[in-house]
Amino acid sequence: MRSALPTAPSLPPLVAPGPELTVEQVGRFARHLSLPGIGVEGQRRLAAARVLVVGAGGLGSPALLYLAAAGVGTLGVVDDDVVDASNLQRQVLHGTADVGRAKTASARDAVADVAPAVTVVEHRERLTAANALEVLRGYDLVLDGADNFATRYLVSDAAEIAGVPVVWGGLYRYQGQVATFWAAPPAGADGEPQGVTYRDVFPEPPPAALAPDCATGGVLGALCGTVGSVMATEAIKLITGAGRTLLGRLAVYDALDLTWRHLDVRPDPSREPVTALPDDAAYATFCGLGPVGPATMEDESVSPAAVAALRAAAAEGDGVEPYVLDVREPWEVELAAVAGADLVGLGELLGPDRDGAVLRVAERAQGRPVHVLCKMGGRAAQAAAVLREEGLPARVIAGGILAWSRDVDPSVPAY
């Protein structure tokens, strides 16, 4: 038997048709033109559409490629990162030759190879409360492939103010989630639909210890293709008005069981509408990251080279051996380790036995300052903040194990 799915609303097309198709476009998009719900008019809508994709990573990669192939006229790409070799396992937008390049530039070239007529707008910057509304200006909808909760809430809030829908996707290990959010959707054939946003479904982010990013928890590379393709499909449906979108539903995919579940979602009647964006510190604090800015990080961090110099001096009898605390996962330490570092995972310092974990660190540090290490510095900053709250002097080893590999010991693998 097939279980009944929550009813999704039918929405009018998001974008008005553009100019008549050229002969070249008719040939290129012939397989779309015969589809009920798209056809010639739908293809003209796609050509006139402007879609902003937040993140040119695991989800943004397949979404951008399929939207370009579908003939979406303008694609904006927001990402301030560069391509790393570890991205290639899942971010199919980029190739080996792109390592070290800006992801927006790599995305531009990949899209041009698939669909030269598509206009790509590069936003090589981090989306912030200061620039979000300006970046979203002029786009018809947003695809959110961000890998952190602060950006997801920011995208949701900015889109609510701008009045545009958001197609959101999330990944963790073997599971993916997809939803379409729209604070105030227009009436369709089924009447006035209920608006639902990311904040309605996720009023609060989970504790950091329970929601590690893909660098910590891992993610199946092929899962990105599944979820990213569904996101692109949702965008095409919104633009053309074909079918029923995921508005009001959360789709959950389990790759190991090969199953989809659809959960009915509703707006939170107690939630106040978003009319203005708070600052970035407010988003970071809300997501349990703390307002860590460049000024405070500079005061609370130390370079890997400085820590290595202290260790070398102590080995020759000049000074005390610095205490290095590694807060990564055990599997990460197996891949790449700093000899002599203590392992107490971030999850322990943020978990229910936080006091016991802090006590173990204090006993092992024996009064020495704690130099905290993770992969790149983010988790170390969270751990250092916990330790300082408990009265222990703690500094972040800037850049983490990747910087240690680059600046101190090249034999340590960069993963």
C-alpha positions in Angstrom: 0.0 0.0 0.0 1.1 3.6 -0.6 0.9 6.0 2.3 -1.0 9.2 1.6 1.2 12.3 1.4 0.4 15.7 2.9 -1.4 17.8 0.3 0.8 20.5 -1.3 -0.6 23.7 -2.7 -0.7 24.4 -6.4 1.1 27.7 -7.0 1.0 30.1 -10.0 4.2 30.4 -12.1 6.8 32.6 -10.3 8.3 34.2 -13.5 6.6 35.8 -16.5 7.6 34.4 -19.9 10.5 36.0 -21.6 10.9 36.6 -25.4 10.0 34.0 -28.0 12.5 31.1 -28.2 15.1 31.2 -30.8 15.7 28.4 -33.3 18.8 27.3 -31.3 16.8 27.3 -28.0 14.0 25.2 -29.6 16.6 22.6 -30.6 18.4 22.7 -27.3 15.3 22.4 -25.0 13.2 20.1 -27.2 12.8 17.5 -24.5 11.3 20.2 -22.2 9.0 21.6 -24.9 7.0 18.4 -25.1 6.5 18.2 -21.3 3.0 19.1 -19.9 3.5 21.9 -17.4 6.5 23.3 -19.1 6.2 23.5 -22.9 7.2 26.6 -24.9 5.8 29.0 -22.3 7.5 27.3 -19.4 10.8 27.4 -21.2 10.4 31.1 -21.8 9.8 31.5 -18.1 13.0 29.6 -17.3 14.9 31.8 -19.7 13.6 34.9 -17.9 14.3 33.6 -14.4 17.0 34.9 -12.1 18.0 32.3 -9.4 20.5 32.9 -6.6 22.3 29.9 -5.3 23.9 30.2 -1.9 27.0 27.9 -1.7 28.8 26.4 -4.7 29.5 23.2 -2.7 27.9 19.8 -2.5 24.3 20.9 -3.0 25.1 24.0 -5.2 27.1 21.9 -7.6 24.3 19.7 -9.1 21.7 22.4 -8.6 23.7 24.9 -10.7 24.5 22.4 -13.4 20.9 21.3 -13.8 19.5 24.8 -13.6 22.0 25.9 -16.3 21.1 22.9 -18.5 17.4 23.6 -18.0 17.9 27.1 -19.5 17.5 29.3 -16.5 18.6 32.7 -17.8 20.6 34.1 -14.9 22.3 32.3 -12.0 23.8 34.1 -9.1 26.4 32.2 -7.0 27.3 33.2 -3.5 30.5 31.7 -2.0 33.7 33.2 -0.5 35.6 29.9 -0.5 38.2 28.4 -2.8 38.2 24.9 -4.1 40.0 22.4 -1.9 41.0 18.9 -2.9 38.7 17.5 -0.2 35.8 19.1 -2.0 36.1 17.0 -5.1 34.6 13.9 -3.4 31.1 15.5 -3.7 31.3 19.0 -5.3 31.1 17.9 -9.0 31.0 21.5 -10.2 34.8 21.6 -9.7 37.6 19.6 -11.1 41.2 18.8 -10.1 42.5 21.8 -12.1 40.2 24.1 -10.1 41.9 23.4 -6.7 42.9 26.8 -5.3 40.5 28.8 -7.5 37.6 30.8 -6.2 34.5 28.5 -6.2 32.5 31.3 -7.9 35.0 31.4 -10.8 35.0 27.6 -11.1 31.2 27.6 -11.1 31.1 30.3 -13.8 33.3 28.2 -16.1 31.4 25.0 -15.4 28.1 26.6 -16.2 29.5 28.2 -19.3 30.6 24.8 -20.5 27.1 23.4 -20.1 25.1 26.4 -21.2 27.1 29.3 -22.7 24.0 31.5 -23.0 23.3 31.5 -19.2 24.5 34.7 -17.4 26.4 33.9 -14.2 26.7 36.6 -11.6 29.6 35.9 -9.1 29.1 37.1 -5.5 32.5 36.2 -4.2 31.7 37.1 -0.6 30.3 35.6 2.5 26.6 36.3 2.9 26.2 38.6 6.0 23.5 40.6 7.6 25.0 43.7 6.1 24.9 42.5 2.5 22.2 39.9 2.3 19.3 42.1 1.2 21.4 43.8 -1.5 22.7 40.4 -2.7 19.1 39.0 -2.9 17.8 42.1 -4.7 16.6 41.3 -8.2 16.4 37.5 -7.9 13.2 35.6 -8.2 14.1 32.8 -5.8 16.9 31.5 -3.7 18.4 28.0 -3.4 20.0 27.6 0.0 22.9 25.1 0.0 24.6 26.7 3.0 26.5 24.3 5.3 25.9 26.2 8.6 22.9 27.2 10.6 23.7 30.9 10.9 23.6 31.4 7.1 20.4 29.3 6.8 18.6 31.6 9.3 20.0 34.6 7.6 18.8 33.4 4.1 15.4 32.7 5.5 15.1 36.1 7.1 16.4 38.0 4.1 14.1 36.1 1.8 11.1 36.8 4.0 11.9 40.5 3.9 12.5 40.4 0.1 9.3 38.3 -0.4 11.0 35.5 -2.4 10.8 31.8 -2.0 13.6 29.6 -0.7 14.4 26.1 -1.8 16.5 24.6 1.1 18.5 21.5 1.3 20.5 19.9 4.1 22.8 16.9 4.3 24.2 14.7 7.1 26.1 11.5 6.5 23.5 9.3 4.5 20.5 11.5 5.0 19.2 14.5 3.1 16.4 17.0 3.6 14.6 19.3 1.1 11.9 21.9 1.6 10.4 24.9 -0.1 9.9 27.9 2.1 7.9 31.1 1.3 6.7 33.5 4.0 3.9 34.9 1.9 3.1 32.8 -1.2 0.5 33.9 -3.7 -2.9 32.3 -4.1 -3.1 29.5 -6.5 -5.7 27.1 -7.8 -6.3 25.8 -4.3 -6.8 29.2 -2.8 -4.5 31.0 -0.3 -1.7 28.7 0.8 0.0 29.0 4.2 3.4 30.6 4.3 6.1 28.5 5.9 9.7 29.5 6.6 12.9 27.8 7.8 12.3 29.4 11.2 8.8 27.9 11.4 10.2 24.4 10.9 13.4 24.9 12.9 12.6 27.5 15.6 16.1 26.9 17.2 19.2 25.3 15.9 20.3 22.0 17.5 23.2 22.0 19.9 26.5 22.1 18.0 27.5 18.8 19.5 24.5 17.2 18.0 24.8 18.7 14.5 28.4 18.5 13.3 29.2 19.8 9.8 30.1 17.5 6.9 33.8 17.9 7.6 33.2 16.4 11.0 30.3 14.0 10.5 31.0 13.1 6.9 28.6 13.0 3.9 28.1 10.5 1.1 29.2 12.3 -2.0 26.5 10.8 -4.3 23.8 12.0 -1.8 24.6 15.6 -2.8 23.6 14.8 -6.4 20.3 13.3 -5.2 19.3 16.2 -3.0 20.8 18.9 -5.2 18.8 17.6 -8.2 15.6 17.7 -6.2 16.4 21.3 -5.2 16.8 22.2 -8.9 13.5 20.4 -9.7 11.7 22.4 -7.1 13.1 25.6 -8.5 12.0 24.7 -12.0 8.5 23.9 -10.7 8.3 27.2 -8.9 9.4 29.1 -12.0 7.0 27.4 -14.4 4.1 26.6 -12.1 4.4 22.9 -13.0 3.1 20.3 -10.5 3.0 20.8 -6.7 6.0 22.1 -4.8 7.2 21.0 -1.4 5.8 24.1 0.3 4.2 22.8 3.5 6.2 19.6 3.4 9.7 18.5 4.4 11.1 15.7 2.3 13.6 13.4 4.1 15.7 11.0 2.1 17.6 8.0 3.6 20.2 6.8 1.2 21.0 3.6 3.1 17.3 2.4 3.0 16.5 4.2 -0.2 13.4 5.7 1.3 11.7 9.1 1.1 9.5 10.4 3.9 7.3 13.5 3.7 6.5 15.4 6.9 3.7 17.9 7.1 5.0 21.4 8.2 2.9 24.4 9.3 3.7 28.0 10.2 4.3 28.8 13.8 1.4 31.0 14.9 3.6 32.5 17.7 6.4 33.6 15.4 6.7 37.3 14.8 7.3 38.2 11.1 10.8 39.2 10.2 11.0 42.9 9.2 14.7 43.6 9.8 17.9 41.7 10.0 19.9 41.6 13.2 23.7 41.8 13.0 26.0 38.9 12.4 26.9 38.6 16.0 23.2 38.0 16.9 23.0 35.1 14.3 26.3 33.6 15.6 25.1 33.8 19.3 21.7 32.4 18.4 23.4 29.4 16.8 25.7 28.9 19.7 28.8 30.1 18.0 29.4 33.2 20.0 30.3 36.6 18.6 33.8 35.7 17.5 35.1 38.4 15.2 38.5 39.1 13.8 39.5 41.3 16.7 38.8 38.7 19.4 40.2 35.9 17.3 43.5 37.7 17.0 43.7 38.1 20.7 42.7 34.5 21.5 44.7 32.6 18.8 48.2 31.5 18.3 50.0 30.4 15.2 51.0 26.8 14.7 54.6 27.9 14.2 54.6 29.7 17.6 53.3 26.5 19.3 56.0 24.4 17.5 58.7 26.9 18.6 57.5 26.5 22.3 57.6 22.8 22.0 61.1 22.8 20.5 62.4 25.1 23.2 60.9 22.9 25.9 62.6 19.9 24.4 65.9 21.6 24.9 65.1 22.4 28.5 64.1 26.0 27.9 60.6 26.5 29.2 57.5 24.3 29.8 56.0 22.0 27.2 52.9 23.6 25.9 49.6 21.7 26.4 47.9 21.0 23.1 44.2 19.9 23.2 42.8 18.3 20.1 39.0 18.6 19.9 38.4 16.7 16.7 36.8 13.3 16.2 38.9 10.1 16.8 38.7 9.2 13.1 40.2 12.6 12.2 43.1 12.0 14.6 43.8 8.7 13.0 44.1 10.5 9.6 46.3 13.3 10.9 47.7 14.0 14.3 50.0 16.3 16.2 52.3 14.1 18.3 51.7 14.5 22.1 48.3 16.3 21.7 45.5 15.3 24.1 42.2 14.2 22.6 38.9 15.5 24.2 36.2 15.9 21.5 34.2 19.0 21.2 31.1 16.9 21.7 32.3 16.1 25.2 32.9 19.8 26.1 29.5 20.7 24.9 27.6 17.6 26.0 25.8 16.7 29.3 29.1 15.7 31.0 30.7 19.1 30.2 31.9 19.5 33.8 33.7 16.2 33.7 35.4 16.9 30.4 36.6 20.3 31.6 37.9 18.8 34.7 39.9 16.2 32.7 41.4 19.0 30.6 42.3 21.0 33.7 44.0 18.0 35.4 46.1 17.3 32.2 47.0 20.9 31.6 48.4 21.2 35.1 48.2 25.0 35.1 49.5 25.5 31.6 47.6 27.5 29.0 45.5 25.3 26.7 46.3 25.4 23.0 43.2 24.1 21.2 43.4 22.4 17.9 40.8 21.3 15.4 40.8 21.0 11.6 40.5 24.7 10.7 39.8 26.6 13.9 36.0 26.8 14.2 35.5 23.9 16.6 38.6 25.0 18.5 37.1 28.4 19.0 33.9 26.9 20.5 36.0 24.7 22.8 38.3 27.5 23.9 35.2 29.6 24.8 33.9 26.8 27.0 37.3 26.4 28.7 37.6 30.2 29.3 34.1 30.3 30.9 35.4 27.7 33.4 38.5 29.8 34.2 41.1 28.0 32.1 43.4 30.1 29.9 42.8 28.8 26.3 43.9 29.9 22.9 43.0 28.6 19.4 45.8 27.2 17.2 44.9 29.3 14.2 44.1 27.4 11.0 44.0 24.1 12.8 45.6 20.9 11.6 45.6 22.2 8.0 47.8 25.1 9.0 50.0 22.8 11.1 50.5 20.6 8.0 51.3 23.6 5.8 53.5 25.6 8.2 55.0 23.1 10.6 55.0 19.5 9.5 54.2 18.6 5.9 54.2 14.9 6.8 50.8 15.5 8.6 48.1 14.8 5.9 45.8 17.6 4.9 42.3 16.1 4.7 
